[in-house]
Amino acid sequence: MPGFYRLAIPMLNRIDSLFRSDRVFIFLIFYRWASLFPAFFAFREEDVLLAAILPFALSLAANGIISIFNHKLNKAVIDRPGFLGMDILFSAILLAVSGGVSSPYYLYALSPLLAGAFFFQVRGALSASLLFTPLYVLIRVYIPQTQMDEVSFALQITGIWILPLLFAYPSNLLKSVNKANEDLANVHRQLEIIHDLTVLLQAAPDLLSVQERVLGAVTTELGFSKAVVALVDPAHEELGGWLVYPRQDDFPRTNPLSLRSENGEVIKALLQRENFVSEGRTLIGDSQLNQWLSRDKWYVVPLYLREHPVGILLVEESGLTPERESTLMTVANQAALALGTTILCIDRARRLAVETERNRIARDIHDTVAQSLFGIAYSLDACITMLPQKADDVRNELIELRSLANSAHDEVRRSIFDLWPSALNIELFMADLTNYINSCCRPRSFSIIFSNNGDFNSLSPGLRRTVYRMAQEALANSARHSGAQSARLCLTVSDEDVYLVVSDEGKGFDPSIALSRSQNREHFGLHGIQERARALGGEFEIASRPQAGTRIMITLPIHNGHHHG
């Protein structure tokens, strides 16, 4: 018995596979051949042998034609249901010449009725039964040899109606299942396209690559012949960056257009967030681009990331079905997410760069112009106290102030244009610091004791400038506020870092108060040094307390790639 089951189960599985949803028509062909068995056994009666040859030959020929050309006949019946009426008429004639209602071809004659139920469900079953019933009644009435008792006749008429209706119900279910499978396949295809598009977009290095991959998905994956995409610049509120795929040599180059409705139906649709099909409208306010677009019919889709307009997508409209439109909208939403995220990141980076540059200029102005102006104001105060008794001294002092004012003017130019001589070496570094501190602290003297280790000249120009600005601010604070006569500057350059230490033996201070903006909003020199060091990935430390001197220690990495002064 176990061996029997091992043989029977695979056989049953093979039989079951014959009745899959895509093989019902083959099952109908099999039914037509199987329904000929009663007619075959009629040959066993010798007296009816010759009379049975003609209908049997006709049925064999009909089955052969249907079996060989089943695909073409299948399509022909769907397109022209009249072919099914011809099969019903053939079955009625076959009954008439083979014994009427007593014919062995009764089951065979039901095959077109079952076919009507399969192709057209309940409507087809009722129509086929309604057409076949009067033909069957005529056979019984007008062909003498077809007389049978009333019960048998009623039973056959009932079979003509019930069997097709019973077959129509699973056929209707089968149609629903096939529709559900098609919908599921469409959803699966959408998910595959979105997955592939997401993977491609994640690997896109720049905005242009994102545009190209979106257009590739719309054309290659979805099958649209042509697609165009344009992007919104949120900073300037303009639509530009037009790109077409496949590439067209005659595609015009255009300037960005402001997001105003008078600049064409495309921008109006973007502002109103509405899809539309172009039909002879002025799509865009650029004459060359509008002329190029007017050669085709487009389906226009605005791209939005939440409430932010991202761009516009145009696909060549031919062959757009509701199913393809649904898939297109899904891909468009994913494209809007990728493009919008990239655009917003670029916009944030641009804003951050502007803010960083503003901060740099503010620090430079504070470290240079503010210090110079402080020295000028300090010296002017001294001149006022010397007038009129020491007019010659005042004259000499004003000459020095003129020179200092010229230096301040040069520093402003450097801050605005980010100019700094690339030849700043250690000698210029020490000389400029000495001159700067002397100009800030006149008339009293303040000396700097330098100590230098390592190759300062090997540093990048930006890093040399940064070290100079930090040393300048630290020494200026020491000269103005410590009360000491001198400060020590120690500069050490290693393979990985730059170490700057500025110390004095002055009156000292509380570092927490000095670094607090709320306590010292106008004089933020030490706080600026701290911000610069942290921005460059370095360290900043102050060791000081009242009446105990001050020691400022700065460490900057050499190879972090962010040294912009």
URCORSUL-V996302 format. One record per pair of residues at least 6 apart in sequence whose C-alpha atoms are under 7 Angstrom apart, sorted by sequence separation. I is the first residue (numbers start at 1). J is the second residue. D is the distance in Angstrom with one decimal. If there is no record, write none. Layout:
BEGIN
{{I,J,D} {I,J,D}}
END
This chain:
BEGIN
{{43,49,5.2} {77,83,5.7} {95,101,6.9} {140,146,5.4} {204,210,5.7} {218,224,6.4} {219,225,5.9} {232,238,5.6} {233,239,6.3} {261,267,5.8} {269,275,6.6} {284,290,5.4} {303,309,6.2} {304,310,5.1} {414,420,6.6} {492,498,5.9} {493,499,6.4} {513,519,6.4} {514,520,6.9} {533,539,5.8} {544,550,4.4} {77,84,6.4} {117,124,4.9} {140,147,6.3} {219,226,6.2} {232,239,4.5} {260,267,6.8} {261,268,4.5} {283,290,5.9} {303,310,5.3} {438,445,6.8} {492,499,5.0} {517,524,6.9} {533,540,6.2} {543,550,5.9} {544,551,6.2} {19,27,6.8} {95,103,5.9} {116,124,4.6} {117,125,4.3} {219,227,6.7} {231,239,5.6} {232,240,6.4} {259,267,6.2} {282,290,6.6} {303,311,5.1} {386,394,6.8} {438,446,6.6} {491,499,5.8} {492,500,6.6} {543,551,5.0} {43,52,7.0} {116,125,5.4} {201,210,5.8} {230,239,6.6} {231,240,5.5} {302,311,6.3} {303,312,5.4} {491,500,4.8} {542,551,5.9} {543,552,6.4} {95,105,6.3} {230,240,5.6} {231,241,5.8} {302,312,4.6} {303,313,6.9} {490,500,5.9} {491,501,6.6} {530,540,5.6} {542,552,4.7} {230,241,5.4} {301,312,5.9} {302,313,6.2} {383,394,5.4} {490,501,5.1} {515,526,6.4} {541,552,6.0} {542,553,6.3} {113,125,6.2} {116,128,6.2} {201,213,6.9} {215,227,6.2} {230,242,4.4} {301,313,5.1} {489,501,5.8} {490,502,6.5} {515,527,5.2} {541,553,5.2} {200,213,6.9} {229,242,5.8} {230,243,6.4} {300,313,5.9} {301,314,6.2} {489,502,4.6} {540,553,5.9} {541,554,6.5} {229,243,5.5} {280,294,6.9} {300,314,4.6} {434,448,6.9} {488,502,5.6} {489,503,6.7} {540,554,4.7} {113,128,5.3} {228,243,5.7} {229,244,6.6} {240,255,6.6} {299,314,5.6} {300,315,6.7} {487,502,6.9} {488,503,5.3} {539,554,5.7} {540,555,6.6} {113,129,6.4} {228,244,4.4} {240,256,4.3} {298,314,5.9} {299,315,5.3} {487,503,5.7} {488,504,6.3} {539,555,5.1} {92,109,6.9} {227,244,5.9} {228,245,6.4} {239,256,5.3} {240,257,6.6} {265,282,6.2} {266,283,5.3} {298,315,5.5} {299,316,6.4} {487,504,4.6} {538,555,5.3} {539,556,6.7} {91,109,4.8} {227,245,5.5} {238,256,5.8} {239,257,5.3} {264,282,5.7} {265,283,4.7} {266,284,6.0} {279,297,6.7} {298,316,4.7} {299,317,5.3} {486,504,6.7} {538,556,4.4} {226,245,5.9} {238,257,5.2} {239,258,6.3} {264,283,4.9} {265,284,6.3} {278,297,5.7} {297,316,6.0} {298,317,4.8} {537,556,6.9} {538,557,6.0} {197,217,6.7} {226,246,6.3} {238,258,4.2} {239,259,6.5} {264,284,4.1} {278,298,5.3} {296,316,6.7} {297,317,5.6} {484,504,6.8} {536,556,6.9} {537,557,6.8} {237,258,6.0} {238,259,5.4} {263,284,5.8} {264,285,5.1} {277,298,5.7} {278,299,6.5} {484,505,6.2} {237,259,5.9} {263,285,4.4} {277,299,4.6} {484,506,4.6} {276,299,6.0} {277,300,6.1} {483,506,5.4} {533,556,6.6} {88,112,5.7} {276,300,5.4} {482,506,4.5} {483,507,6.5} {87,112,6.1} {275,300,5.5} {376,401,6.1} {482,507,5.4} {275,301,5.0} {310,336,6.4} {478,504,7.0} {482,508,6.3} {536,562,6.1} {275,302,6.6} {536,563,6.8} {84,112,6.6} {193,221,6.9} {274,302,6.8} {474,502,6.7} {273,302,5.9} {303,332,6.8} {310,339,6.8} {33,63,6.9} {215,245,6.0} {303,333,7.0} {310,340,5.3} {426,456,6.2} {32,63,6.8} {129,160,6.1} {305,336,5.9} {425,456,7.0} {426,457,6.7} {511,542,6.5} {129,161,5.7} {270,302,5.1} {304,336,5.7} {305,337,5.7} {372,404,6.9} {425,457,5.4} {269,302,6.8} {303,336,5.1} {446,479,6.6} {511,544,6.6} {510,544,6.6} {305,340,5.8} {404,439,7.0} {509,544,6.0} {510,545,5.5} {252,288,6.4} {372,408,5.8} {508,544,5.6} {509,545,5.0} {510,546,6.7} {252,289,5.9} {456,493,6.2} {508,545,5.2} {509,546,4.7} {29,67,6.6} {441,479,6.8} {447,485,6.6} {448,486,5.6} {449,487,6.2} {450,488,6.1} {451,489,6.1} {452,490,6.0} {453,491,6.2} {454,492,5.7} {455,493,6.1} {508,546,4.4} {55,94,6.0} {100,139,5.8} {101,140,6.3} {125,164,5.2} {369,408,5.3} {422,461,5.5} {429,468,6.9} {433,472,6.4} {437,476,6.4} {446,485,5.1} {447,486,4.6} {448,487,5.1} {449,488,4.6} {450,489,5.0} {451,490,4.5} {452,491,4.9} {453,492,4.6} {454,493,4.5} {507,546,5.8} {508,547,5.3} {100,140,6.4} {125,165,5.7} {368,408,7.0} {446,486,5.3} {447,487,6.6} {448,488,5.7} {449,489,6.0} {450,490,6.0} {451,491,6.1} {452,492,6.0} {453,493,6.2} {454,494,6.2} {507,547,4.2} {508,548,5.5} {78,119,6.9} {448,489,6.9} {506,547,6.8} {507,548,6.1} {508,549,4.5} {55,97,6.9} {270,312,6.8} {369,411,6.4} {506,548,6.9} {507,549,5.5} {508,550,5.4} {55,98,6.4} {92,135,6.4} {96,139,6.1} {100,143,6.9} {122,165,6.3} {125,168,6.4} {368,411,6.2} {369,412,6.6} {505,548,6.8} {506,549,4.6} {88,132,6.5} {92,136,6.7} {102,146,5.9} {505,549,4.2} {506,550,6.9} {101,146,5.4} {504,549,5.7} {505,550,6.6} {52,98,6.8} {99,145,6.5} {100,146,4.8} {122,168,5.2} {504,550,5.6} {99,146,5.9} {117,164,5.8} {121,168,4.6} {365,412,6.8} {503,550,5.5} {504,551,6.7} {117,165,6.9} {121,169,6.9} {503,551,4.3} {502,551,5.9} {503,552,6.2} {110,160,6.9} {114,164,5.1} {117,167,6.2} {118,168,6.0} {121,171,6.0} {365,415,6.5} {502,552,5.2} {113,164,5.8} {117,168,4.5} {121,172,5.6} {364,415,5.9} {501,552,5.6} {502,553,6.8} {473,525,6.2} {501,553,4.6} {114,167,6.5} {118,171,5.4} {500,553,6.0} {501,554,6.3} {361,415,5.7} {500,554,5.1} {361,416,7.0} {499,554,5.8} {500,555,6.5} {499,555,4.7} {498,555,5.7} {499,556,6.7} {497,555,6.6} {498,556,5.1} {470,529,5.9} {497,556,5.5} {498,557,6.4} {497,557,4.4} {498,558,6.8} {496,557,6.0} {497,558,5.2} {496,558,5.5} {379,442,6.7} {496,559,7.0} {375,439,6.4} {39,104,5.0} {375,440,4.2} {38,104,5.3} {39,105,6.2} {374,440,6.9} {375,441,6.5} {372,440,6.3} {36,105,6.8} {371,440,6.7} {35,107,5.6} {36,108,6.5} {35,108,5.0} {32,108,5.9} {232,309,6.8} {232,310,5.3} {32,111,6.3} {231,310,6.0} {232,311,5.0} {231,311,4.0} {230,311,5.4} {231,312,6.5} {230,312,5.4} {229,312,5.7} {230,313,6.8} {229,313,4.6} {228,313,5.9} {229,314,6.3} {228,314,5.0} {227,314,5.5} {228,315,6.5} {227,315,4.3} {226,315,5.9} {227,316,6.2} {226,316,5.3} {224,315,6.8} {225,316,6.3} {224,316,6.4} {466,565,4.6} {463,563,5.3} {465,565,5.6} {462,563,5.3} {367,469,6.6} {462,564,5.1} {463,565,6.4} {462,565,5.1} {367,473,6.0} {214,335,6.1} {210,339,6.7} {207,342,6.5} {190,327,5.9} {194,331,6.3} {201,338,6.7} {21,174,6.5} {363,528,6.7}}
END
